[in-house]
Amino acid sequence: MSDTPLPGVFQLTPMNPEFNDDPHRLLDRLRTECPVHRDTQAGTFILTRHADVRSMLGDTTMWRSPERAEEAAYIQRALVEQRIEGIRMSEEEARSGILLMDEPDHMRIRGPFAKALYKRVAKCKPLVQLVVDQYLAPLKSQPTFDAMDAFALRVPIDVIARILGVDEGRLTEFREWSEGAILGLNPFRSPEETEFLVRATNAMSQYMGELMDRRRAEPRDDLVSDMMTLQAEGAPLGDGEISNNLQGLLIGGNLTTTDLIGNALWLFLTHPEELAKLKADPSLINSAVEEVLRYESPVDITGRIAPRDMEIGGCPVRQSQSLFASIHTASTSRARTRRMSPSAAGCISASARRSHGWRRRSRSRASSLPSRARASPIPTPNRNGGRCRSSGASRTWWSPPGKRPRATSSTSGGLRRAAARHAHYCGL
């Protein structure tokens, strides 16, 4: 056992060069030496063992609201106490995100949303196909292209915005607003980034309110109209609650799906034998997506609050103490699943989503990218807690057959945004 102090939450972010270089080195040490580690600086326990993480995420009695956390839970309490000057939204809208909400309000809001969203997603495959084809078509004639900028950044926001009913002419603004709004969870943001955060948050809130008003008056075939209809039929939802969670869907689904695509491209380029299996048998695509989610999940960690005195992994935990679960290490902690394989199963991050009714799948022709390209080795990108992040420190350059892919590093601004995204992934 090393004499070096165990890493805490603040060392498990992309701002730490060691973690940025190889997150598994620090996480594996935590799991081996102290799988339920008390980080007094951050005021939380860090769980890294698969069994403990799965048990915590499967316990639906766990609290989510940071308002229930003890005073020593500094990160959780900061979410309650921070006030950002200049943001204009109602208290209902500001406090109604279901990621931070406990029962009975969590299910009161989530129920109607799930009903409308699942129904909408069930019939959106042609839309996804259309958007994917739209962005793939111009890439066929290019000798090289930035896969993150030309594809991964654009497809998710375009699909989600169209499902919501956002005007197509505003998609560029929505991409910018998404990046700005997530800075609210970045403790390292600069004054300029705070100004960007305020501007983006206010613009998105205002637009969503106006869109809801238009759809209430003239419904269309989109998710916002569905929510307005459910509200009119008696669903107990306020306008602020609907607006907040529609924005959350747009931001969260956009960023994490972009990161999923980037991670998948990087993994298959650096695991050519697995890419060959997938190209030989395209029916593996669904399990391949699950395997990417397990091996390099776009969600690094997630948080809960202990609802009672309890014991986790043999360690006593008091009511209201904070718990952070490392999805990253729990997903790869079992020896038999540490190797990346499209046919592998047992994704902890997917299991976590299933236990709460939220799950992401990819059935689009994004797999057409590897089917057209040569699986050449590329330099190891700078990793923002994962592999390829949408606005993080790496870009994946994709080359059609006969061309060599390459990776480049971005500026420190990318690192600051990556830290914000890391906080977002905590479920905070």
C-alpha positions, -999 to +999 in steps of 0.1 A: +000+000+000+014+034-010+022+062+016+008+087-009-026+101+002-055+086-017-070+109-043-102+128-036-129+143-057-108+173-067-080+150-080-105+129-100-112+157-126-096+166-159-079+195-141-055+170-126-029+161-153-024+126-138-061+118-140-063+134-174-035+112-187-050+080-173-081+081-151-079+043-144-045+046-126-060+067-098-094+050-098-079+015-097-058+025-067-089+038-049-108+006-056-079-016-045-069+002-013-102+018-002-133+011-023-155+032+000-132+063+006-142+092+028-130+125+011-132+150+039-121+179+017-151+175-006-173+161+022-183+129+005-177+092+002-163+079-031-175+044-042-154+026-067-163-011-064-188-026-088-210-043-062-212-011-040-220+012-070-246-011-084-262-015-050-263+023-044-277+030-079-303+003-075-316+016-042-345+039-051-348+052-016-315+071-020-320+109-020-309+131-048-317+166-036-285+185-023-308+203+002-309+171+022-271+168+024-252+175+057-234+208+060-200+190+056-210+179+021-194+209+005-200+202-031-236+193-026-243+223-004-226+246-029-253+237-054-280+249-030-262+280-018-246+294-050-263+324-066-253+336-100-261+373-106-280+381-137-298+349-144-335+356-149-359+327-142-386+319-118-378+300-086-400+271-099-379+268-130-346+272-112-354+244-087-373+218-107-347+197-125-356+160-118-319+151-116-319+168-082-354+160-071-367+134-046-401+118-043-429+125-046-421+154-069-396+134-089-422+109-101-448+136-105-427+154-131-409+124-145-440+103-151-456+126-177-422+134-193-414+097-197-449+090-212-444+117-238-407+111-245-410+073-249-439+077-273-420+104-293-387+084-294-405+052-305-414+069-339-383+090-344-360+065-361-367+080-396-358+114-382-325+102-368-317+084-401-324+117-420-302+138-397-273+112-397-274+110-435-275+148-438-242+151-419-225+120-434-232+129-471-208+158-474-180+139-457-177+113-484-157+135-507-134+150-481-099+135-477-099+142-439-124+158-415-127+166-378-152+139-367-161+157-335-169+190-352-184+177-384-205+149-370-205+142-332-211+177-321-239+183-346-260+151-348-272+149-312-283+186-308-300+185-342-320+153-334-330+164-299-339+199-311-361+185-338-378+161-314-386+191-291-398+212-320-371+239-320-369+260-351-342+246-374-328+281-380-320+283-342-299+251-340-266+269-340-277+291-312-289+261-292-255+244-296-239+276-281-265+279-254-259+242-243-222+249-239-229+281-220-255+267-196-233+238-185-208+263-172-231+268-142-215+237-127-179+248-134-161+261-102-132+272-123-150+294-148-136+328-156-155+361-155-159+359-193-174+323-189-197+335-162-210+362-186-214+335-213-233+313-188-257+341-178-263+351-215-269+315-226-291+305-197-314+335-201-316+331-238-325+294-236-351+300-208-367+328-227-369+308-260-383+277-243-410+298-226-419+314-259-419+280-277-442+266-250-466+295-255-467+290-292-473+253-290-500+258-264-518+280-288-510+260-320-498+224-313-475+206-337-461+172-340-433+176-314-424+169-278-431+205-266-467+202-280-470+168-263-461+183-229-485+212-234-513+187-242-506+166-211-506+198-189-540+208-204-553+173-197-545+176-161-509+166-156-497+184-124-469+203-140-461+240-138-446+259-168-413+263-150-411+226-143-417+218-180-393+244-192-365+233-169-367+196-178-370+203-215-339+223-213-322+196-193-331+170-220-317+193-247-284+200-228-278+166-211-287+144-241-268+166-264-235+167-245-234+131-234-244+117-268-217+137-284-191+123-260-205+088-266-199+091-303-164+105-297-155+078-273-168+051-297-147+065-326-116+066-305-121+031-290-127+014-323-098+031-340-075+020-311-090-015-310-089-024-347-097-061-339-130-051-324-137-028-353-131-057-376-157-078-357-183-050-359-177-045-396-180-083-402-212-085-382-231-051-381-258-068-360-234-063-331-240-025-332-265-024-302-242-044-279-212-024-292-229+008-281-236-007-247-199-018-245-187+018-253-210+030-225-194+005-201-158+008-211-156+046-216-189+060-203-196+096-210-209+097-174-180+097-150-196+098-116-231+103-101-242+114-067-267+104-040-275+113-004-279+086+023-316+086+034-308+068+067-279+054+087-265+025+067-235+004+058-219+004+024-190-020+017-185-025+054-182+012+061-208+031+083-226+059+065-247+084+084-280+098+072-275+129+050-239+121+041-230+125+005-221+095-018-203+098-051-202+066-073-175+062-099-192+048-130-159+049-147-141+024-125-171+003-114-179-005-151-144-019-156-136-033-122-145-069-129-115-087-144-136-105-170-149-072-184-118-050-184-111-058-220-132-039-246-154-061-268-185-053-288-201-086-277-196-079-239-225-073-216-230-060-180-227-022-185-231-006-150-239+028-165-267+013-186-279-006-155-280+026-136-302+043-162-325+013-164-330+013-126-344+048-130-362+044-163-337+064-184-317+047-210-299+059-241-296+037-273-280+043-307-295+027-337-286+052-364-261+049-392-233+064-371-218+030-377-214+040-413-183+060-402-162+030-393-176+010-422-161+035-446-128+042-429-095+024-424-088+015-388-054+031-385-036+037-352-038+073-340-020+092-313-035+089-278-056+121-273-056+142-242-084+126-222-109+147-203-118+119-178-127+098-208-114+097-244-129+121-269-151+149-254-172+174-274-155+205-262-127+190-242-090+186-248-091+163-279-105+162-313-107+130-334-098+135-370-113+108-392-098+098-425-115+078-453-096+047-466-060+054-474-057+084-451-042+085-417-064+098-388-048+123-364-057+139-331-050+174-318-051+191-284-072+222-277-067+251-253-071+254-215-106+267-221-115+232-232-102+219-199-124+243-180-154+233-200-145+197-194-144+202-157-179+217-159-190+187-178-174+164-152-195+181-125-226+178-147-219+140-150-221+138-112-258+141-115-254+174-096 
